[in-house]
Structures are given as structure tokens and as C-alpha cells.
Amino acid sequence: MNMYELIVKKKRGGELAKGEIDWMIREYTAGRIPDYQMSAMMMAVCFVGMSAEETKDLTLAMAHSGDMLDLSAIRGIKVDKHSTGGVGDKTTLVLAPLVASLGVPVAKMSGRGLGHTGGTIDKLESFTGFYTDLTPEQFIRNVNTIHIAVAGQTANLAPADKKLYALRDVTGTVDQMSLIASSIMSKKLASGADGIVLDVKTGDGAFMKSLDDARALAEEMVSIGKLAGKDVSAVISDMDQPLGSAVGNALEVKEAIRTLKGQGPEDLEQLVLVLGSIMTVKAGRAENTEEAERLLRDSLESGRAFEVFKAFIRAQGGDPEEAEHPELLPSAAYQEAVCAERDGFVSDIRTEEIGRICLLLGGGRETKESAIDLSVGLVLCKKKGDAVKKGEPLAVIHASDPGKLSEAKKRLLEAYEFTSQKPEAAPLIKDIIS
């Protein structure tokens, strides 16, 4: 068996056998298959796809490529959440401490940025001293004491996916359904949670552009989870415009803090409550999602969720004073509003382009070695359906480089579309699969 033959087989539409997939993942993880050959395989998969059987075999091979985390020492039903990624998606920053504030054990493995913005870990590193390189003992202790821990994917947890995750990011092979499903579920199966809620994004700013594709991905991941004996549900949510207003790492942290104080944008709070209600029911802390939502709202309004957030930041080396005073978090040198050139209503926002503008400013990674500028990004002042007068701000750009700021302003104006009539609002939650 050799990689060249497998690449050609897949390129010609052949189906890889379980033994071939197991061999490929084992050899790549061990460093005996070079990146350029695996890149060719990933591109072949993007062109010809994978069957349901191949996807399942790939997921299990990646999950078993390293350690399978044992969380049996954590008391209670452990829950986790994963998003397929979107623009302005800071959901975990609000959701995890909110659910933990009800005493639900939130044991979360997170990744770094894949594409135009940072991931959850990058965003959390906006706090001075914050770290996610937790030992298993620290991880378990934190969940048992404050009910929350967020750890980075260690070298021994699904190491095959860690290598592939970074490779796909820089080779244009991110947005393929089987690769997304296997990447997400391999980490979830290896990380040991009992209940998993998946936030599957659909729309212009998501990997899955159509609702049908998003539903197919959600069903595929739920099926994989159930085959592995996990309690898995999926929420399909809209990504035809950025979630909330902030796009960019520290900017999203600041918006998450406002949300935990009950002052966040309506769409972000709605999504958090839907996901959190399902997690709370899975953990046995509520009989149904209606009861769970009441408990979660009470925790937001009483300030308990924000107190858990500060305890979480402190427990992982961060400075909770920066949560109390978010103006202490990284701030860009240049901040400039981009104003509308006509009256009307915002009819569309090219969401993927908003993400690319954040990448242009330095808020994401262009290569595996790229350093993220945590301070840069955009804050939208107008979203779909909003009335706009000529000269009103559409967004404020936060930049560290005046040249990039100028380019970002031009591209942002082109990302907005207007109409004379107020457009009909689209639902944030498209479907729930359980």
C-alpha cells in the first residue's frame, strides 16, 4: 500500500477501504506521509467526495490516532458544544460559563482559528496570561470545582486531526462536508463528553452555503455520534450575516462580556439560549428546554453567569480584572467609521467578505505560522433590515496598519447592499436535529 496509489484511486472516484484509511491516517500521523501528498488527497476528496462509510471510517481513525480522554472522574453528565464556524461566532465565550453557572459540567476542547478569524482559544488569549495547555488533572479539577474548563487540543488527542486541521486551513480544503464532519466528530469522540450539541452554520458566511447541505452535515454528524454511543443534537443556525456585531478576537470577547451582563445583541443571546437549553436538558438539570431557558435567563439577569466567567478566566491564568474592565483588553491603534453613501435599508451583507476583511486586517491566519493580531476587526453598526441614512456609520474598522485600514474601508462598502423597501427578516434558528 502506498499513498500515490490511494491519491489516484480517490481522484478517479474510487472508495477507500477501512484498512486503507486506517493506514493513511496512521502513517500521516507518524510523519511518514508528507504534507504535499496529504494535501493532494484532501483536494481529491473535495472534488469527488467521500461515502458515508468512508466518512465514518475516517472519523474513527482520527479519533483513535491518539489518546481517548477519560473524564469518568468528573461528576455528573459532561456536555460539550461545537460550531462549524462562522463570522463573529463568539458563542462559546457566553455559552460555556452560562451553562456551567447551573452546575452543568462543561468539559470543552477547542481549537485555534481555521480561516478568517481566530478560534475560541485565540479569542480567550486576549486575556493577559490565559492558557489552555491544561494537564488532565487540572482539566478535571476545574470542571469539578467551577464546572468549566476549556483546553486546547493536545498532541495526543486526535493528533491526526490536529495535523489535518492546520493543513486544510492553508490548502483551500476546509469547506468539504465529510472533512468537516470527520474533523469535528473525531475530536468530540476523543474528548470524552457524554452529551454534545453541534451548532451547524448555514449561509454566505458558513462552510455550508445552503440549508440542504447544512442539514445533511448535521444529520451525518449526529449519526456518527450515535454510532459511537454519544447523545448528540444539532442546531442549524443562520450565517447570512455576522453573529452579533463584533468580528475579531478581542472585539468579540468584549461583546461576549456585554452579553454575559445581559447587554448583548439579541441574535447572540437567542442562539446561546437555544444551545444552552439543549445542553442543560442533556445534563439532566431541566426536564425540558422551556424550563432550561428560564434557568439560563435567570443566571444571566442575576449576574451568576458573569461571575462563573471571571472564575474561569482566573482558573486558567487570565486576569479577571480585564473582564470587569474590558477596555484593558487589546485595542487597535486606528478606529474609523465607514459611512453609508445612500439612504435605504440593508438588504444583504456579504458575510464571507466581512470575514476576509478581518483576515486582511490581521485577525486570522493566512498560513499555519501566521500570528494573529488580537486587537483588529470590525464592529457592525447596521445589519440586515436596518434603516440607513446617507452618512450614517455602517461599521467601525479597528486596524493596526493604515494601509490595511484603507483597503478594508473600500471592501466593506462593497460588502453592503441596500434596497428601498425593508426586507423580510429571516429566522436565526433554521432547524434542530436530535
JOKABEL-V745983 format. One line per field, one symbol per residue. ss: DSSP state (H for helix, E for strand, L for the rest). phi: phi as a letter, one per 30 degrees, with the letter a starting at -180 (. if undefined). burial: # if it has 16 or more other C-alpha atoms within 10 Angstrom, else .. A space follows every 50 residues. Layout:
BEGIN
ss=???
phi=???
burial=???
END
This chain:
BEGIN
ss=LLHHHHHHHHHLLLLLLHHHHHHHHHHHHLLLLLHHHHHHHHHHHHHHLL LHHHHHHHHHHHHLLLELLLLLLLLLLLEEEEELLLLLLLHHHHHHHHHH LLLLLEEEEELLLLLLLLLHHHHHLLLLLLLLLLLHHHHHHHHHHHLEEE EELLLLELHHHHHHHHHHHLLLLLLLHHHHHHHHHHHHHHHLLLEEEEEE EELLLLLELLHHHHHHHHHHHHHHHHHLLLEEEEEEEELLLLLLLEELHH HHHHHHHHHHLLLLLHHHHHHHHHHHHHHHHHLLLLLLHHHHHHHHHHHH HHLHHHHHHHHHHHHLLLLLHHHHLHHHLLLLLEEEEEELLLLEEEEEEL HHHHHHHHHHHLLLLLLLLLLLLLLLEEEELLLLLLEELLLLEEEEEEEL LHHHHHHHHHHHHHHEEEELLLLLLLLLEEEEEL
phi=.bdeddddededjdcddedddeddddddddiccdeddddddddddddcib dddddddddddddcdbdcdccddddjddbbbbcdjacidceedcdddddd dciddccccbccdbjdbddededddddeidbbdddeddedddddcciaab cddddcchdddeddedddecbibdcbedddddddddddddciddcbcccc dbkdccdcdcdddddddddddddedddciccbbbccbdbdaedicdbkdd ddddddddddcibddddddddedddddddddedicadadddddddddddd ddjdddddeddddddcidcdddddbddddebddbbbdccdcadkcdcabd dddedddddedjdbcdbecdcdcdddkbbdcbbejddbcejddcacccbc bdddddddddddeddcbbbdcddddcddccabcb
burial=..#..##..##...##.#.##########...#....#########..## ...#############.##.#..#..######################## ############################.###.#....######.##### ####..######.#######..##.######################### #########.#..##.#########....##################### ############.##.###.#############.##..#..##.##..## ...#############.###.##..#..####..#.####...####### ################.....##############.##...######### ....#..##..##.##.#.........#####..
END
